[in-house]
């Protein structure tokens, strides 16, 4: 996981400084220097993985060895492939794409997270497939609706589909890649684990012509909407067999976050206004019950009473999401709060107690989460505000 987050931070920093040539506070040589530093961050982590960890999933940076974390399929190679194309390392992209196409086999008797496998493997393969043209890969006839990386992505998705075979249409959290849902698997899944499929599954349906993937993703999202509380909030965990909420704290952070993200991004990517309407309705309830001085607290999903007055590092995607729906002012105010936390520690701790103004006990760590710099990138693209470039440089320097 260290590499994946290092890669996402480096990529966001690279894009941020790459679009900033007109900022008067920095000349072109400054911006080129920052961009090169971000590129070197990626290259350092990537080469470290190849030298010390491949073919395991991830590198452990202190012990300099590899570990399988999400399924024993060289996760970092898949996760890094699209970034190789973004930074222009086309030779390595072609080498790794060929390696994956000929050697990766997902027919394993292993249990995997449905959520993590979708965002990391299906998403990684699809994005790399769509960037193959840029990297000079010899394309099959009919590309982008044909190709080895697309076939690998569909192979994985087919193995995940079994998780959605429930009375509610909401998926189990775990599947076995060979045998489907494990016997005795818990039916309790977090909200994000239910509602974070439409981007990858929708893209897969559009590319392959098979509507099943998009249909199951939409059905799961619709089920969450159907089970919202009478004040419009969603809880943190739900029983996918019955629709009963088993964790009733409502927030925009861990366990919930990417559901809201995928409502907005799915709406934009597939021109589905119904998803945007759901987000706007949900945001009305969020602003009414969760928002306090441009922070977002955790509350009871049924009563709206505050249960946990904390900021979680994962919530830092929210300002960028607001920029995508056109609310720049609210996004900038929230981002300013989050950056103040960053400046206090040189990172955003996992939990930050807002009333006390300090990191939560035993939650002071920073596992290289990219949400804050991603929001900075989106908001900078929308505003060209020099303050945001300063934030990007601050994050680069801290790391």
N, C-alpha and C positions, 0 to 999 in steps of 0.2 A: 504494500500500500504506500510505502514511502515513495517509491518511484512514481506511481501514478499521480500522486498529489504534487510532487515536484514538477512533473511534466505539465500538469494543468496550470500551475502557477506560472511556470516559465512561458507557456504558450500565451496566456492572457497578457503577461507583461510584454511579450514580443509584439503582440497585436496592438496593445495600447500605445507603445512608443512608435510603432510603425505608422500609425495614422496621425502622428502629432507634429509633423514637420512645420506646420504653420504657427505653432505656439511661440510667442515672442520671448517667453522667459528662457527658452532653451534654443540654442542654435542647432543646426543639422548635425554637427559633429557630436554634440552632447547626446542627441537622440540616437544616432547610429551607435554610439558607445553603449548606451543602455540596452539597445536591441541586441547587440553582440553579447553583452553580459547575460541576458536572458537566454540567448541561444546556447551559450556555454553551460548554463545551468542544466539545460536539457541534455546536452551532449555528455556532460560529466556523469549524470545519473544513468543515462542509457549505456554508455560504455562500461560503467561499473557493473551494471546488470549483466551485460554480455560476458564480462571477464569473470565475475565472481558467482553469478547465480544461475545463468541459463543452464539447463532447460527448466528449472523450477519456475514457479509463478512469479516470485518476487525476490528482491534482494533485501537482506537484513544488513543495514549499513554499518552497524557497530562491529558485528562479528564477521562481516564480509563473506557471507555464505548465502545460499538460496533456501527458500522455503515454499512449499505449496500451501496456498491459502484458500483459493476459491474453486479449485477443481483439477489441478495437475495438468494444465494445458498451456504452459508458458504464457501466462496471462499478460505479462509485461510486453511481450512482442506484439500481441494483438492490440493492447491498449495504446502502444506508442506509434503504431504504424501510420495513422493519419497525420500525426505531428511530424513525422519524417518528411511527408509531402509538403506540409505547411512551411517548414524551414528550408525546403529546397534540397534535401538530401535524397535525391531521386534514385541514386545507385543503391543505397541501402534499402530504400522502400522496395525496389524491385527484387532485391535479394530476399528480403523477409517475406514479401508477398508470395514468392515462389516456394519458399520453405514452408509456409503455413499451408499453402494449397496442396502440397504433396505429402506432408508429414503429420499434420494435425488430425487427430481422430477423436471425435466426441462420444464414441460408443463405449463409455466406461461405466463400470458398476460403482459409481460414486454419487453421493448426495451433494447437491449444490443449492445455493440460494437462488430462487427464481428471480428476485429483484436484482441481485448483483450480477448474475449471469446475463440478464437482459442488457443492463446499462453498460457493462464492461465488454462482453463478448459479442452479443448480437449488434449492439451499437458500434463497437470498435470495428467489426468486420464490415458493416454497412458503410460507415464513413470512409474507411479505406477503399472499399469497392468504388465508391463514387468519386474518389480522388485519384483513381488509377490512371485516368486519362492525363491528368496534370503531370503525373510522375513518369510518363512515357512507357507505360506497360503495353504490351501487345494485347489489344482488346479482342475479345471474341465477337463474332457477328451478332448483332442484336444488342450489344452493350448500350445502355446500362441494365437491360433486362436479362442479361446473361453474364456469367463470369464465375470463376472459382471461389472468390471471396463471398459473393452473393449466395452461392450454393452452400458454403459452410455456415453462413448466417441462418439460412433457412433450416438447415439440419439441426442447429441448436434450438431454434424457435419451435420446431416440431416436437422436440423433447421437453420443452417447457409447457406446451399446450395442455398436457395432462393435468397440470395444476389448476386449470380453470374449470375443470369438470366438477362443479359444486352446485348445490341448489340455488345459490345467490349469483353465481357467475364470478364471484370474487375468488382469487387464486389462493391456494395453499402457499406457504412460504418456502417450502423445500420440495424438490423432486430428485429422483434418481435418474441420471441421464440414460440409463438403459431400461429401467423397470417402471418409471413413473413415480407417483406419490408413494413414499415409503409407508409400510404398514405401521399404524399407530402414530402417524404424523399429527402434530397439534394443528387444530383448525384456526388458531389465533394468529393473525397477521397484522402488521402495522398498516396504517392508512397509506403511507408511501408505497409499501409493498403491494398494495392493491391497485393504486392509481398511477403507476409510473411505467406504462407500456406503450402508450399511443404513439409516441415519436418513433420508436424503433419498429413496433409491429405495424404501424400505419405505413411507414416507408417500405417495409417488407412486402406488404400487400400490394402497394402501388407498383413495385418493381417486378414482382413475380406474377401478378394477376390473380393471386389467391386471396379472396376477401376475408378468409377465416381469421387471420392475425389481427386485422383492424377491428373486426367484429367483436372478438373476445376482449380486446383492450377497451373498446367503447362500452361494452356491457359491464365490465368491472367498474369503470368510472361512473356509469349511470347508477349502479347499485350503491356506491358511496353516497351519491347525491340523494338517492331515495331514502337512505338511512340517516340523513342529517337530523340534528335536533330541531325542536320547535322554534329555536331562536337562530337557526341557520348555521350552527357550528358542527364540526366533526371531531370525534375523539381521536385517541392515539392508537388503539388496537381494537380489532373487531373479530368476532367469530365468523368465519367465512361460510359456515354451514347454516347458521341461524340468523346472522345479521345483528347479533347482540353485541353491544359495545362492552369490552372487558377492561379498557382503560379510557376514562372519560375526561381526561385533561385535553383541552383544545388549545392549540398554538400553531405557529408557523415554522417550528423548528423540527428537531429530530423525530423521526417516525411519521411526520406529516408533510414535510417540506416539498418534496418533488412532485407531490400530487398537484399542488397549486402551480408549480412551474410547468408541468405538462399540460395543464388546462390552457395556459397562455400559448406555449410553444406549439402544442398540437393544433390549436385554433389557427395560428399563423401559417404553419407548415401545410396544413391540409384544407385551409379555407373552411373551417367548421365553426361558424358563428355560435352554434349552440354551446360549444366549450367555453367561449369567451363570456357568454351570458352567465354560465354557471360560476365562472371566476368572479365576475362583477357582483353577482349576488352574494357569493361567499365573502368577498372583500368588504361589502357593506356590513356584514355581521362582524368581521374581524376588526374593522375600524371602530365599531360601536362598543365591543366588549373587550378586545385585547389591547387596543392602542392607548398608551399613556405617554404623552410628551415625546412622540416619535419613537418610543420603544414599543415592543410587543410582548406582553406577558402571557403566562399560561393561566387559563381560567376553566371553570367547570363548563362542560359543553351544554348543559341543560339550564343552568342558572346564570352563567356569566360571571360568577364570583372568582376573584383572583385566587389561584392555588399555588403559583410559583412565580415570584417576581424576578425572573432571570432572563438574561440574554444568552442565547446559545450561539456558538460560532457558526453552526450550520444555517442560522437564520440570515446570515449576511448576503444570501442570494436575493433577498426581498427588494432592496433598492434597484437592482438591475431589472428585476421582474416588473417593477412599477414603471421603469423607463420604457419597457416594451409595450405597455398599455397607455403610454403618453403622459403619465403623472410624474413629470420631472421634479417638481418642487418637493413632493412628499419623499421621493426617492433620495434626493439630495440631503434632506433633513435627517433621514434615518442613517444614511451613509456617514454623515458627519458624526453622529453618535458612535457608530461602530469604529470609525477611525480614531476617535478619542480613546477607546479601549485599546486599540492597537498601539497608539503612542504611549499609553501607560505601561505596557508590558513589552513592546516590540513584537507582539503577536496577539491574536485573539484567543483567549483561553476557552476551553470547551464550555464552561459555564461562567457567567459573570453576574454576580448579585447586584442588581441595579440600585436598590436602596442603600446598600452598604458601600457601593463603589469599589468592589474588589472581586477577584476571582473566587469561585466557589471552592470550598475545601476539597482537596483531592481531585479537583477538576481543572487544574491550572495548565494542563498540557496543551500543545498545539501540534496536531498530527498533519501539518502542512495542508490545511483545508484551503481550497481555491475560491470559495464563495465570495469573499470580500473583493479580491482583485478582479473577479469576473464582473461584479457589480460596477466597480470602477471603470472597467473597459466599456461596458454598455452605456453608462452615463456619460463617459467622455465622448463616445461616438455621437451621442445625441446632443451634447451641449458644447463641446470643445472648451470647457471651462478649465483654465490653467490649474486651478486647485486640484483637479483630479489627476493631472499629470504629476503634481507634487506628491499626492498620495501613492501613486504607482511607484515613484522613485523611492519613497519612504519604505514601502514594502520590499522592494528589491534590495535596498541597503540592509534592512533588518535581517533578511534571510541570508 
